């Protein structure tokens, strides 16, 4: 249900100059400069498909401050990340 990768973490590749991530109904948009690496770190733990399904029915909740943390973290890696609601912008 959970996969750990404590040494290197998990990364997500983005195939264009814009990527979007949805976190508990909140959209995070990343604009990536053309010459920047199109890969972002997404954490040390990933839920399996069964884990994702269980999270939706067991009452999991968004972590306060996570969107702000993610926008700041990804902005440090050449992405211009923002969230339209709540409004969070890092550049």
Secondary structure, 3 states (H helix, E strand, C coil): CEEECCCCCEEEECCCCEEEEEECCEEEEEEECCCCCCEEEEECEEECHHHHHHHHHCCCCCCCCHHHHHHHHHHCCCEEEEEECCEEECC
